Amino acid sequence: MAMVLYLLSVVAANMASVHWQPLVIGGLVIPAGTVFAGASLTARDLVHDTLGTRGVVAGIAAGAGLSLVFASPQIAVASVVAFTASEIVDALIYTRVRHRSWLRAVAVSNAGGLVIDSVLFVPLAFGSVTAVPGQIVGKTVATLLTLAALQITRVTARTVTRR
């Protein structure tokens, strides 16, 4: 299930980037795929927990392949470059911090991954750095939302198990 969520978030990020206009909120330009791309970082951490390092490597390769299939050539190349670099950084950070706290590991690894992804993806995809701040903010919001949802799910599961 974690791998399916991960790959769906990658496809959704690419499809939104190709077919939807960016949002402009408070002067920030936020590419349409930003929230999905941010969610993919958390989903990748779930893949790590369920399938291990080999699963992560397989997921990154599959996500890169899906990017090539579902996006325009320019978006696909930008996505593959940024996605691969950011997911590797995210995985490395997650692996180092995971033993301390799951929630902290996801938050810290996502923070590193989303900055790398934004700094690489935006100029490669759109030929400008204008949307980098908006993409970072959007992915940060996505991370916070996915972390909140996962924490609620974990607390609920623990409560149901105890009954």
N, C-alpha and C positions, 0 to 999 in steps of 0.2 A: 504494500500500500504506500509506503514512504517513497519508493522509487516512482510509482505512478504519479503521486502528487508532485514530486520533483520535476519529472519530465513534462507534466501538464503545465507547470508554472513556467518552464522554459518556452514551450510552444506558445502559451498565452502572451508572454512578454514579446516574443517575436511578432506574433500576429497583430498585437495592439500597436507595436512600433511601426508596422507597415501600413495598417488600415485606419488608425485613429489619429486625429490631430493632437498635438501636445496641449496640455492644460496650461493656462497662465493664471497663477494665483499669487496675489500680492507682489507682482513683478517677477516672480520665479517662473521660468519655463520648465515644465515637467513633461518629459516625453511620456507618451501614453503607456508604454510597457513597463514603466518604472516600478509600480507597485507589485506587478507580477515578478519582475526580476528580483526585487527585494524579498519577496516570499520564497523565491527559489533558494536563497542563501540559507534560510531556516530549514527548508525541506531537505537540503543537502546534508545538514547536520543530522536530521532524522535518518537519512539513508546511512550515514556513518554509524549511527547507533544500532541500526537493525541489520545492516549488511557488511559493515566493516570497511576497511580501506579499499579492498578489491571492489566492493560495491560502489564506493565513491568514484573510483577510477572509471569503472564501467558506466556509471551515471554521467560523469563529465564527458566521456566519449560519445555516449548516446545523445546527450544534450547538444553537443557541438554538431553532430550529424543532423539532428532535428532542426537546428538553426539553419543549416544549409538548405534544408527542404522547404521550410515554412516561411522564410523571409526573403525579401528582395536581396539581390547580390550584395549591395552595399551594407545593408543591415546585417545580413548573414555573416559577412567577413568581420564586421565590427563586433558582432555578437560572439562569434567563435573566439576571436582574440581576447576580448574583454572577459567573456564568460570563463574561458579556460584559465586565464591568469588569476581572476578574482576567486574562482572556486578552489584553485590550488592554495592560494593564500588563506582563504577561509578554512580549508581543511587542515592546513598546518597549524594555524592558531587554535582551532577547535581541539585538535589532538593534544596540544600542550596544556590547555586550560581545563579540559573536560574532567580531569580527576578532582578538581577543586569543587566545581559547582556546574551542573548542567546549564542552568539559566545564564550564569555568567559566561560560560563557554560559548553559548549561542550568541549572546549579545556582543561579546568582544570579537568573536570571529566574523560575525556579520558586519560589524563596524569596519574592520579591515577590508573585508571583501567588497563592501558596497563602495568604498572610496576608490579602490583599484578599478572596479568595474566602471564606475562613473567617469573617472579620469581617462580611461581608455576608450570606452564605448562612444561617448558623446562626440568627440572630435572625429573619430573614424566614421561614425554613422551619419553625422549631420554636417561635418566640415567646419564646425565652430565649437567653441567652449561655452557658449551662452547658456546652455541647459545644464552644465555640470552642477552648479549649486542646487538647482531644482531637483535634479536627479538624486543628489545626495540626500536632500530633505525628504523626497518621496520614498526612497528606499529605507530611510531611518524610520519613517512612519510605518511602512510595511513591516519592518522588523519589530517595532513595538506592538503592532496589532497581532502579528503571528505569535510573538512571545506571550502576549496576554491570553490569546486563545489556547495556546498549548498549556499554559499554567493552569487555566481554568479546567481544561480537560484532565490534566494530571490530578488536580485536587478533587475533582468530581469522581474520577476513577478510584482514587484512594478511599473516598467516602463510601462509595458503592461497595467496594471490596470489604470494608470493615463491617458492613451490616450483615 
